Amino acid sequence: MEITELDVADDMSLRAVYDLERRACLLGREDQPHWSWQEMSGAVRRPDPGERQYFAVGRDAGRVVGFGAAYLGMHDNLDKAWLDVKVDPPDQHRGHGRALLEHVASVARDAGRSVLMTEALLPLDRLADHRTRIFAEAAGFTLSNVEIVRLLDLPVARARLDAWSRQAAVKSSDYRIETFVNQIPDNLVPSLVVLIGQLQVDAPTGDVDWEEEQISPERFTEARASLVAAGRTMYETVAIAPDGTVAAQSTISVPPPGRLDASQWGTFVHREHRGRNLGLAVKAANLRAVQAAHPEMRRVKTQNAETNDWMVAINVQMGFEAVEASAEFVRRG
């Protein structure tokens, strides 16, 4: 197998990688959500300005058989890198995955990264012995964290949404709940990015400790514009404190036409504003807005660390059902 850097401007090569990634990701989990070509190509060609991306493609006799990726934050957590490797199902078990993994790991090490991480979606009942875990551990990775992936069927009855909002309002009546589509008012962005930056510090992350993410308003605005350019519609519901700052947020990404599954991204409450049901308030309001504007959506996906009791309890209350595990692995040195 020959490994070269992927030219993301080459439509044919990038499309071959997307098709391979889709086949590999959906193997054995064919009914699970997966991003579209439009979303993938948009993310690769217009990445987060605070992150460096490197992509490698593996070819056997000119045919694409696998790819690898390294994602390196440029403003914080400079000891860390996320790695990803996929091999076409017919070409697995031939050493291609290990070769690609070591290739992107070397790129990360050359950039000074000593904490290498990767993740895999696994059946809940095969977490201990799935072949992907065996592959990761053979390559020197250890299990560091487990998040549970949950799906909620849509639409949710309006009466249930109303009940959640009333429940949340008992403790959060001093806060203003507002929903924005794609763009956030300039006066809210500074406190919103501070809040989002705290997420990876406060949320359970297993055996890996994280620094607070440094997100400038400019980086946030550019990253959000990239998501919209890739065909996503971004719903952001925030709880605004009496002093005008963002105290809680919840994000849902609605995919381009052709997909029927939305993605619940981060929901987070500022450390100083917890205990007021703000998490439930912003999640319920955001879901209400998405359902009203996109009645074609049939389910929404979310995931949280299994040790995040607070957020797990909200998801269970709202009817999210566990479908698989997102296992995170780490290798140091």
PEMO-V69573 format. One record per pair of residues at least 24 apart in sequence whose C-alpha atoms are under 7 Angstrom apart, sorted by the first residue. I is the first residue (numbers start at 1). GAP is how many residues later the second one is. If there is no record, write none. Layout:
BEGIN
i->I gap->GAP
i->I gap->GAP
END
This chain:
BEGIN
i->1 gap->57
i->1 gap->58
i->1 gap->59
i->2 gap->56
i->2 gap->57
i->2 gap->58
i->3 gap->53
i->3 gap->54
i->3 gap->55
i->3 gap->56
i->4 gap->52
i->4 gap->53
i->4 gap->54
i->5 gap->50
i->5 gap->51
i->5 gap->52
i->6 gap->49
i->6 gap->50
i->6 gap->51
i->8 gap->37
i->16 gap->48
i->17 gap->50
i->20 gap->68
i->21 gap->65
i->23 gap->65
i->24 gap->62
i->24 gap->63
i->24 gap->64
i->24 gap->65
i->33 gap->228
i->38 gap->192
i->38 gap->193
i->39 gap->191
i->39 gap->192
i->42 gap->188
i->43 gap->187
i->46 gap->180
i->48 gap->175
i->49 gap->170
i->49 gap->174
i->50 gap->24
i->50 gap->25
i->50 gap->169
i->65 gap->26
i->67 gap->33
i->68 gap->32
i->68 gap->33
i->68 gap->36
i->69 gap->35
i->70 gap->34
i->70 gap->38
i->75 gap->139
i->76 gap->135
i->76 gap->137
i->76 gap->138
i->77 gap->133
i->77 gap->134
i->78 gap->35
i->79 gap->33
i->79 gap->34
i->79 gap->35
i->79 gap->36
i->80 gap->33
i->80 gap->34
i->80 gap->35
i->80 gap->36
i->81 gap->27
i->81 gap->32
i->81 gap->34
i->81 gap->35
i->81 gap->36
i->82 gap->34
i->82 gap->35
i->82 gap->36
i->83 gap->33
i->83 gap->34
i->83 gap->35
i->84 gap->34
i->114 gap->218
i->114 gap->219
i->115 gap->215
i->115 gap->216
i->115 gap->217
i->115 gap->218
i->116 gap->214
i->116 gap->215
i->116 gap->216
i->117 gap->212
i->117 gap->213
i->117 gap->214
i->118 gap->210
i->118 gap->211
i->118 gap->212
i->119 gap->207
i->119 gap->208
i->119 gap->209
i->119 gap->210
i->120 gap->206
i->120 gap->207
i->120 gap->208
i->121 gap->203
i->121 gap->204
i->121 gap->205
i->121 gap->206
i->122 gap->202
i->122 gap->203
i->122 gap->204
i->122 gap->205
i->123 gap->201
i->123 gap->202
i->124 gap->200
i->124 gap->201
i->140 gap->191
i->141 gap->188
i->141 gap->189
i->141 gap->190
i->142 gap->187
i->142 gap->188
i->142 gap->189
i->143 gap->185
i->143 gap->186
i->143 gap->187
i->144 gap->62
i->144 gap->63
i->144 gap->64
i->144 gap->184
i->144 gap->185
i->144 gap->186
i->145 gap->60
i->145 gap->61
i->145 gap->62
i->145 gap->182
i->145 gap->183
i->146 gap->159
i->146 gap->160
i->146 gap->179
i->146 gap->180
i->146 gap->181
i->146 gap->182
i->147 gap->156
i->147 gap->157
i->147 gap->158
i->147 gap->159
i->147 gap->178
i->147 gap->179
i->147 gap->180
i->148 gap->155
i->148 gap->156
i->148 gap->157
i->148 gap->158
i->148 gap->174
i->148 gap->176
i->148 gap->177
i->148 gap->178
i->149 gap->153
i->149 gap->154
i->149 gap->155
i->149 gap->173
i->149 gap->174
i->149 gap->175
i->149 gap->176
i->149 gap->177
i->150 gap->151
i->150 gap->152
i->150 gap->153
i->150 gap->170
i->150 gap->171
i->150 gap->172
i->150 gap->173
i->151 gap->148
i->151 gap->149
i->151 gap->150
i->151 gap->151
i->151 gap->169
i->151 gap->170
i->151 gap->171
i->151 gap->172
i->152 gap->147
i->152 gap->148
i->152 gap->149
i->152 gap->167
i->152 gap->168
i->152 gap->169
i->153 gap->145
i->153 gap->146
i->153 gap->147
i->154 gap->143
i->154 gap->144
i->154 gap->145
i->155 gap->136
i->155 gap->143
i->161 gap->123
i->161 gap->127
i->164 gap->116
i->164 gap->120
i->165 gap->116
i->165 gap->119
i->168 gap->109
i->168 gap->110
i->168 gap->112
i->168 gap->113
i->171 gap->105
i->171 gap->106
i->172 gap->104
i->172 gap->105
i->172 gap->106
i->174 gap->68
i->175 gap->64
i->175 gap->65
i->175 gap->66
i->175 gap->67
i->176 gap->63
i->176 gap->64
i->176 gap->65
i->177 gap->60
i->177 gap->61
i->177 gap->62
i->177 gap->63
i->177 gap->105
i->178 gap->59
i->178 gap->60
i->178 gap->61
i->179 gap->56
i->179 gap->57
i->179 gap->58
i->179 gap->59
i->179 gap->107
i->180 gap->55
i->180 gap->56
i->180 gap->57
i->181 gap->53
i->181 gap->54
i->181 gap->55
i->182 gap->46
i->182 gap->51
i->182 gap->52
i->182 gap->53
i->188 gap->57
i->188 gap->58
i->189 gap->28
i->190 gap->27
i->191 gap->54
i->191 gap->55
i->192 gap->54
i->193 gap->24
i->195 gap->75
i->199 gap->69
i->204 gap->101
i->204 gap->103
i->204 gap->104
i->231 gap->24
i->231 gap->25
i->232 gap->24
i->235 gap->51
i->236 gap->50
i->237 gap->45
i->237 gap->48
i->237 gap->49
i->238 gap->44
i->239 gap->39
i->239 gap->43
i->247 gap->26
i->248 gap->30
i->248 gap->31
i->249 gap->33
i->250 gap->32
i->250 gap->33
i->250 gap->36
i->260 gap->36
i->260 gap->37
i->260 gap->38
i->260 gap->39
i->261 gap->36
i->261 gap->37
i->261 gap->38
i->261 gap->39
i->262 gap->35
i->262 gap->37
i->262 gap->38
i->262 gap->39
i->263 gap->37
i->263 gap->38
i->263 gap->39
i->264 gap->36
i->264 gap->37
i->264 gap->38
i->265 gap->37
i->280 gap->34
END
